[in-house]
């Protein structure tokens, strides 16, 4: 769908052209041709102003993004400097932690041992061992506790 304002401007141009050609000295709707053309000029001026403001807004957004990119690079360099200054600070320092990072000594290893439940003829046992040679079913613990999400 075309822009409403462009459609209005196009129709106003056509009306002004025909009006000026066929009935230049007539008054329609309380407007003379000169008054109508002045309204048309005002509308074009407002559209041009919006175009300028839009370009300025786009430029300001681009400048803001460039400033944030420079700030992010500087921030990462500062944090890297704290981590690299092992004599005084380093990756385990309170300064590093106060900056919002997790010191190396406080990081989890990431190793997890999944617990399994082995149901056999002799009862149920819980442990980390794999299923034995007997025809027993191995089911993850989370599935038996009712916390499985679909």
C-alpha positions, 0 to 999 in steps of 0.5 A: 500500500502506498504512503498516504502522504505521497498519495495526497501530495500527488493528488494535490499536484494534479488538482493544482495543475488542473485548477491553474489551467482551467479555472485560475481565478475561481475560488473553491471550498473557500480557497483561492488557487494561491492559498491552495498552493501555499498549503501545498508548499507548507506540506512539502516543507514539513515533509522535507523537514521530516526527511532531514530529521530522519537522516539526522536520527539515522546518523545519530543512531550510527554514531551512538552504536559506534560509541558503544562499540568503542566503549565495549572494546575499551571495557574488554581491554581494561578487564584483560589488563586486570587479568594480565596484571598477575603481580597485583590483580589477575583473574582471581582478584577481588577487583576482577570479581567486583567488575562482574566476572567470575574468578577462576578459583570460583568457576565450576569444573563443568563435570557432571555425573549422571545418576542412574537407577537400575531396576533388577530382580533383587530390588532398586539400586541407585548409583553411577554404574552402568547397567549390568549384564542382567536384563535390567532397565536403566532409567535416568533419575530425573524421569523417575522423580516426575520432573521430566518436561515435555 
